[in-house]
């Protein structure tokens, strides 16, 4: 597949911003910055889920690419799949998976590892392994998504 | 204050995803492609994020309560690993490896309006909603 540029410094700096966001959210609202959990909080039952705070956080995510372009004059560079079937299958698997695992890359992979949660360490090891195996299977065995 | 904090955190999180390269599925898929066009950048995202979050969390948790809520809502670090966690993480990884999107980068990409991001987020939110509905019935 097409190689991408190795960007250790930008990635480290961007990671530090993500970490700072998680610390800020915990300090102010007392909650973990797990994106799948925050999406879940938009849906009933609400109970203690503070849906307005969750919606505002997601509003911040939506605004971030525009803030980035305003600040740097650069567009957000990304290559997104143009296969509708791949996007839908992937979205369904990610949604079901993060719901059952109660967390994703942010809640388990960043916040959970940072606080040495046993469940998060297990979850991160598992999703990293199945993700790498999936990429291997699709790219090196199937030679691409077969239903594009 | 909770709302302003949540907005600031959301903006910071999103910009972090963009700066780090996580918002580009091509970079994510290359990070996962150890046997091919491997791009190790995303290991640095995790290092940067955990490097800030681990000491930050430790400091914050020395407080009795957060600034804008009664108490911290954080799951215990020694909660048991159950079947739902193992299967869920495995299924999530398969989806992540297919499109190169996990929930945060997908939401950041949604307003940019690519067909892939719109379809992915719609499917993801639909699946989470079905889960929430089933859970409510129990």
Interface residues (C-beta under 8 A of the other chain):
Chain A: X1 X2 X3 X4 X5 X6 X7 X8 X9 X10 X11 X12 X13 X14 X15 X16 X17 X18 X19 X20 X21 X22 X23 X24 X25 X26 X27 X28 X29 X30 X31 X32 X33 X35 X36 X39 X40 X43 X44 X45 X48 X50 X52 X53 X54 X56 X57 X58 X59 X60 X61 X62 X63 X64 X65 X66 X67 X68 X76 X77 X78 X79 X80 X81 X82 X83 X84 X86 X87 X88 X89 X90 X91 X92 X93 X94 X95 X96 X97 X98 X99 X100 X101 X102 X104 X105 X106 X108 X109 X110 X111 X113 X114 X115 X116 X117 X118 X119 X122 X123 X124 X126 X127 X128 X129 X130 X131 X132 X133 X134 X135 X136 X138 X139 X140 X145
Chain B: X1 X2 X3 X5 X6 X7 X8 X9 X10 X11 X12 X13 X14 X15 X16 X17 X18 X19 X20 X21 X22 X23 X24 X25 X26 X27 X29 X30 X32 X33 X34 X35 X36 X37 X39 X40 X41 X42 X43 X44 X45 X46 X47 X48 X49 X50 X51 X52 X53 X54 X56 X57 X59 X60 X61 X63 X65 X66 X67 X68 X69 X70 X71 X72 X73 X74 X75 X77 X78 X79 X80 X81 X84 X85 X86 X87 X88 X89 X90 X91 X92 X93 X94 X95 X96 X97 X98 X99 X100 X101 X102 X103 X104 X106 X107 X108 X109 X110 X111 X112 X114 X115 X116 X117 X119 X120 X121 X122 X123 X124 X125 X126 X127 X128 X129 X130 X131 X132 X136
